[in-house]
């Protein structure tokens, strides 16, 4: 974490989609996509902290639910790219 906070200030926009699997967690009864996507959450926060601009909201999907969150996220991303 030695990069300046402005490393990405005038640079790229970013979009993050986390693909997790809460089946791998010990407490499967009380978990959701947010619980198995910590890497996506940390990456998203770090890119923003470095001055990057979030192009669309972070997506978080869970294999246990059939990754049903992926297609709507991609549709929203494509719509924004076309927009």
HUHUVEN-V288994 format. One record per pair of residues at least 4 apart in sequence whose ideal C-beta (glycine too) atoms are under 6 Angstrom apart, sorted by the first residue. I is the first residue (numbers start at 1). GAP is how many residues later the second one is. Records with the same first field share a line. If there is no record, write none. Layout:
I=GAP ; GAP
This chain:
3=4 ; 47
6=45
7=43
8=42 ; 43 ; 44
9=42
13=40 ; 42
14=33 ; 38
15=40 ; 41 ; 62
16=24 ; 27 ; 28 ; 42
17=42 ; 56
18=19 ; 22 ; 42
19=42
20=16 ; 17 ; 42
21=15 ; 42
22=9 ; 13 ; 14 ; 40 ; 42
23=41
25=6
27=4
31=4
33=4 ; 27 ; 28 ; 29
34=26
36=26
37=4 ; 23
44=14
47=5
48=4
56=21 ; 24
59=14
61=6 ; 8 ; 9
63=4
